Amino acid sequence: MGIDGVPKPESIVTKPSTSTAPDTASTEEKTEASMADKVASVVADAAAAAKMVVLDTDNDGQEHNEL
């Protein structure tokens, strides 16, 4: 696949995946993990809010046919 007007690279450089223990993880890896935790937390909060919006909190057993 290519992009018109963009020259094809001569070579593609890839970094090997390094598996490190949490106590020897680089600052960048710790930052990425921290950001992932924050994103997961916000997504969980948003899911909980969405559930609350669609939840029928009126538990009297009657249907609401006002319209």
C-alpha positions, 0 to 999 in steps of 0.5 A, spaced: 500 500 500 502 506 498 500 514 498 500 518 492 506 523 492 510 520 498 516 516 497 517 509 499 521 508 505 528 504 503 527 500 509 523 499 515 526 499 522 522 496 528 524 495 535 524 489 538 519 488 544 522 487 550 519 484 556 521 487 563 519 486 570 515 492 573 520 494 578 525 495 572 520 498 567 522 504 564 519 511 565 516 511 559 513 504 560 510 506 567 507 513 564 503 508 558 501 504 564 499 510 568 495 513 562 492 506 560 489 505 568 486 512 567 483 511 561 480 504 563 477 508 570 474 514 565 471 508 561 468 505 567 465 511 570 462 513 563 459 506 563 456 506 570 453 513 568 450 510 561 447 504 565 444 509 570 441 513 565 438 507 561 436 504 568 428 505 570 429 507 577 421 507 578 420 500 581 413 500 582 411 495 577 407 500 573 408 502 566 409 509 564 404 510 558 403 517 558 404 519 551 
